[in-house]
């Protein structure tokens, strides 16, 4: 992964962590507008079960998953689409029912303790592009 792309990704994730940008709710998602403009998932608001992160929300491509966005939810499986570049710390922590996760090839950064407490996790596909754990 090029340094320029990695720098852009870090900027997007840092903007999501700052959480002072415009936010909106669409369906099961609390979303923050990031530079680009793109969208970052701030929180999953749904009931759980099998979840697929949308490729876009309000016509903005989803590029990041924020700190603790899924933490403690009842998600059982999670598919993250191509175009999402990374997830911040504890993004999926304490999802006790989570058994399977599929990360896209575009995924490059996985924050600290991202899957801490996911005691049922059996399968996770981590792409080669992940350069930071």
Residue pairs with C-beta under 8 A, 6 or more apart in sequence:
1 108
1 129
1 131
5 108
6 108
6 131
9 63
9 64
9 85
9 86
9 108
9 109
10 109
11 35
12 34
12 35
12 36
12 38
12 40
12 63
12 64
12 85
13 40
13 64
13 85
13 86
13 88
13 109
15 21
15 32
15 34
15 35
15 40
16 32
16 34
16 40
16 42
16 64
16 66
16 67
16 88
17 66
17 67
17 88
19 32
19 42
19 66
21 32
21 33
21 34
22 32
22 33
23 30
23 31
23 32
23 33
23 42
24 30
24 31
24 33
24 57
24 58
25 31
25 45
26 57
26 58
27 46
27 54
28 44
28 45
28 46
28 51
29 41
29 43
29 44
29 45
29 54
29 57
30 41
30 42
30 43
30 44
30 45
31 39
31 40
31 41
31 42
31 57
31 58
31 60
31 62
32 39
32 40
32 42
32 66
33 39
33 60
34 40
34 63
34 64
36 60
36 61
36 63
37 60
38 60
38 61
38 62
38 63
38 64
39 56
39 57
39 58
39 60
39 61
39 62
39 63
40 62
40 63
40 64
40 65
40 66
41 53
41 62
41 64
41 65
41 66
41 69
42 66
42 69
43 66
43 68
43 69
44 51
44 69
44 70
44 73
44 75
46 73
47 74
48 73
48 74
48 75
48 76
48 97
49 74
49 75
49 76
49 77
50 75
50 76
50 77
51 75
51 77
51 78
51 79
52 78
52 79
52 81
53 62
53 65
53 78
53 79
53 80
53 81
53 84
54 62
54 81
55 61
55 62
55 81
55 82
55 83
56 62
61 83
62 81
62 83
62 84
63 83
63 84
63 85
64 84
64 85
64 86
64 87
64 88
65 80
65 84
65 86
65 87
65 88
65 91
66 87
66 88
66 91
67 88
67 89
67 90
67 91
67 111
68 88
68 89
68 90
68 91
68 93
69 87
69 88
69 91
69 92
70 78
70 91
70 92
70 95
71 90
71 91
71 92
71 93
71 94
71 95
72 93
72 94
72 95
73 95
74 95
74 97
75 92
75 95
75 97
75 98
76 97
76 98
76 99
76 100
77 98
77 99
77 100
77 101
78 92
78 98
78 100
78 101
78 102
79 101
79 102
80 87
80 101
80 102
80 103
80 104
80 107
81 104
82 104
82 105
82 106
83 104
83 106
84 103
84 104
84 106
84 107
85 106
85 107
85 108
85 109
86 107
86 108
86 109
86 110
86 111
86 132
87 107
87 109
87 110
87 111
87 114
88 111
89 111
89 112
89 113
89 114
90 111
90 112
90 113
90 114
90 116
91 110
91 111
91 114
92 98
92 101
92 114
92 115
92 118
93 113
93 114
93 115
93 116
93 117
93 118
94 116
94 117
94 118
95 115
95 117
95 118
96 117
96 118
96 119
96 120
97 120
98 115
98 118
98 120
98 121
99 120
99 121
99 122
99 123
100 121
100 122
100 123
100 124
101 115
101 121
101 123
101 124
101 125
102 124
102 125
103 110
103 124
103 125
103 126
103 127
103 130
104 127
105 127
105 128
105 129
106 127
106 129
107 126
107 127
107 129
107 130
108 129
108 130
108 131
108 132
109 130
109 131
109 132
110 126
110 130
110 132
110 133
112 133
115 121
115 124
